């Protein structure tokens, strides 16, 4: 393949000529399309937001909450009210933080600020004031906001490039809303209760959330809903009210207690430790790369204890120690694969002038 560079007023376009067909390709355009397809797919997949909510994300949507006792920063993504008129705050996962960081780094200008662009609201039929939208791109000498049609075209082109087909051999068709169904299905199949998924997605009815799941036994859903209804009926009505300061402090304490010696516990709020604080066995533990040496020491100690138990004939002890050893080795494998790494990601959280 032979490459040539052709200058342009606002920069340079990189072209490539295919030796087999002689067709010229605009690599600058292809890279731009590939990046924004990646950004749209990942944000839709990791948040489950609607297409209109995606296009309304701004630099100021990336916010944070600092725990008053420990100072730990919890990154959040603010979703503006859409057709449900419900504002939501989503916890930013490490994967989502990487994607948002890549978007912000790409958009930042020479002064480090995300450009302000005005977007047309196709539903309200009005032009919104200029805002630092995350989904914008340079066209000529100006920046323009993505439109719903542009996002759909990005998904169509990305899917066409994969060559994936359905069972009948026909090309797959994907819309932004399909990622919302994937998000709900994946969350419920991994154990998230449907009524929690309902709050995350901003649905007014749990029936809407259940309708989004692609594969899930109906009898399981009905059994879970009946269980929740029975529990709610047996609880005093005072519990379904605005939380008090003491209850809010208890909620914050959950985040403070997540930190353990070899990583972070990711169990849900209000749920007990199923392994009685034997964290090395727990699949919810996110190992800290900085504590790899401690994990190695724990593994070596378990190996020595298993050898001692076999030598002394403590066969019941051997079985329990082997479970812990398998857990320690799995945590080390996670670190080696990079799944447990938590490196600092600069999200460029903006600050408002005059804030105190």
N, C-alpha and C positions, 0 to 999 in steps of 0.2 A: 504494500500500500504506500502511495506517495502522498506527502502532505505539502500544502502550500498555505501561506498566510496572506490574507487580503485585508488591508486596513479599512477601518470604518471611523466615522467622525467621533463616536462616543467610545471607541475602543478598538478592539481587533476581533475579527471573525476568523476562526480556524476552520479551514476546509481540508478535506481528504478526498483523494481520487482512488477509486477501487481499480486495481490493475486488471481484474477479470472483465468487468463490464464498462469501465471508464466513467462510471457515474460519480458525480461529485457529491460529497456529503458535507453538510454544515455541522461540524462537530460542536461548535459553540451552542447552536440551537438544540442539538440532541442532548448535550449535557444539562442544559437548562431544563428541558422537558423531563429528563430522567430524575433530576433532583426534586422537582416539585411533585412529580408522581410519587416518589419515595416519601416526601414530607406529608402529602395528603393521606396516603395509605397508612402510614404509621400513626399519625395523629388520630385518624378515624378509628383505626384498630385498637389503639391503646386507651381511648377515652369513650368511644361509643356516642360521640356527639352527632347532632344532625348536620346536614350540609350547610344550612344557614348559620348554625352556631359556629361551625368551623371557619366560615368566612368573616365572622365578627370577632374572632380572636385578635387581640392587640397585644403590644408589648406590655401594657399595663394589666393584661389578664394574668400574667405570671406574677404571683404574689407569694407571700410567705407568712408563717406564723412562728413566733419564737416562744418556746415554753418558758414561762417566767422563772421556774425553779432551776432548770438545768441549762438554759440558754440554747437548747437544741433547736435547730431551724427545720421546720416542716414545710417543704415547698407545696404550693397549691396552685391550681388553675381555675380561674374564675370564669364561669360560663354565664353569659348575659341571658336574661329571660327571652325566650322565643315564643312559640305558639302556646306553651304551657304557662307563660307568665311566671315562671319559677326560676329564681336564680340558684345556681349550684356552685359548690366548690369541690373540685376533684383533687385527690392526693396525687402528686406527680411521682410516678415510679422512676427508677433509674433509667429505664429504656426511654420513657417519654422525655426525661430531662435531657438526654443526649440529642433527641430529635429537635426539641425546642431550642437547644443551644446552637445546633447547626443552622437552624432557620434564622435566628437572631444574628449570628455571626455573619451570615451571608448578606443580610439586609443592611447591616450597620454601615453608615457612611463614614467619610473621613473624620467627622467629629464624634464618632461613636454612637450616634443616635439613629434609630430606625426612622426612615422617611415617613412623612405624613402624607396620606393619600385620602381622597374623598371617594366613597363608594356609593353606588346607587342601590337603594333598597327596593328590590323588585316587588315586594309584598306591600310595603307602605307607600310605594310610588313617590319616594322623596330621596334627595341626595343627603347623605349623612355628612357631618362636618369632617374635615381632615383628621385622621387618626393614624397612629403607628400600627397599621394592620400587619399581622404576621404573614398573611397570604397576599402578597403583592409582588410584582416583578417589573423590571425595567423594559420598556418598549420605546425604542428610539432614545430620546433625551429625557423622558419622564417616567415616573413610576405609576403603574395602574393596579388597581385591586383586581383580584381574580373574581370571575363571575361563576355562578352555579354551572353554567354550560361548560366553562373552561375546565372546572374540576372533573366533570363527567367525561370530557374528552381525554383528559390525562389518564383516567382509569381505563377507558376503552383502549387507548393506544398501548398502555402498559400491559394489559391483558392480552392484546393481540400479539405483542412481541413474544409472549411466553409460549404461544401455540397451544394452550390448554383447551381441551374440549370436554363436553359432557359425555354421558354414556352412549348417546346416539351419534357421537362424532361431530356434533355441531360446536361452533366456537362459543365459549362461555361469555355471558353478558353480566357485567357488574355495575351496580349503582352505588353512590355513597351510602345510601340507607342500608345496603346489604352488610356493611361493616358494623352497623349498629346491631344487626341480628347476630353477627359473629361474636361481637363483644358480649352480648347478653347470654348467648349459648355457652361460650367459653367460661364465663363467670359462674353460671349455674352448674355446669358440668364439673367445675372444680370446687364445688361445695358452698358457694355463696348463696345464702337463702334468697328466694325470689323477692321477698319484701324489701330486702336491702338493695337488690339490683333495681327495684322499682324507684327507690329514692335516688340512686346514683343517676339513673336515666331521666329522672324528672317526670315519670309517668304518674298520672293521677289515679289510675286503677291498676291493681296487680294483674288483672286479666290482660291488659295491654302488654305487660312485661312477659307474661307466660306465652302470649301469642308470638313474641319475638323469638323464642327459643326454637332452634331447628330440630334438635333431637333431645327429647327428655320424656321419660315415662309419665303419662298423664296421671296414673294412679299414685305415683310418688308425689307429684305436685298436690293432688287433692289430699293425700294423707298429711303432707306438711301443712297445708292451709288449715285442715281440721285440727291439727295439733296446736297451731298458733291460736286459732279461735278458742279452743278449750283453755289454753293457758291465759289468754286475755280475759276470758269470762271469770276465771278464778282469781284474778288480781283486782285489787281495789282501784276504783276509777281515778283516784288521786295520782296514780302513777302516770297517767296520760295527760300531762300538763307541761308547762314551761319548767325546765330544770332549775333547781335552786343553785346557789353559789357552791354549796357543799357537793352537790351532784356533779357540777361542772368541774370542780377541783378533782373529784374522783376520776372523771374522764381524762383529765390532763395527766393524772398520776399513771394512767396506763402507758402513756408514751414514755414517761420517765423510767418505768420499770422494764422497758424493752431491752435495755443494755445488759448483756451478760458478759462473762469473762472471755468468751471466744467468738462473740459476734452480737447479733441483734435478733431478738425473738419477734416473730411476725404474727403471733396468734391474735385473733380478733378480740376486740374490747369485750370484757365481761366473761370471757371463756377461760376455764381453768387450764392448767398445764396438764396435758394428758400423760406425760411421762414423769410426773412428780419431780420436775426440775432436773431430770437427766438430759440436759440439753444436747449432748453429743448424739443422742439417739433420735432426736426430733427432726422431722422434715421441715418444720417451720423455722428452724434456725438458719439465719443468713450469716455464714462465717465471715469474720473480719480478716482480710489478708495480713494485717499487721500482727494477728495472733496465730499465724501459721506455725511458728515455733512451739507455741503452747499446745497446739493440736498434735504436732509430731511427738511431743513429750507424753501427751495423754495416750496416743496410740502405742508408743513403745512401752509405757507402763502397763497397758492392757495386755500386750503380748507377754510381758514378764509374768503378770498375774495369772494368765491362762496357763502358762507353762508350770507355774507353781501349783495351781489347782489340779492340773492333771497328775503332777508328781505326787501330790498328797491324796489323790483320790476324791477330791471335792467335785464330783461330776455335775451336781446341781449348780454350783458356782460357775463352772465352765460355760454352761449354756447362756447364762445372763451376761457374762463377760464377752462372749463372742458376738452377742447382739450389739453391745456397746462398741466393740472393735469394728464391726461392719459400719456402724454409724460414723465413727471417726474417720475411717478410710473414705467413706462417701463424701464427707465434708472436705477432706483434702483433695479429692478428685474435683469437687466443685471449684475450689480455688485454682487448681491447675487448669481447668477449662475456662476460668475467668468468670464463672457465674456468680461467684460470691464477692467479686470486687466491687467496692464502692468508692470510686475516685471522685474527687470534687469536680463538679460540672458548673461552669459559669453560665447561669441563665440570664444574666444581665437584668436582674429585677430592677425596674425603674423606680426612682424616688421623686416625689412631688416637691417642688420648691415651696419653702415655707412650712414644711412638715415639722412637727416637734415631737 
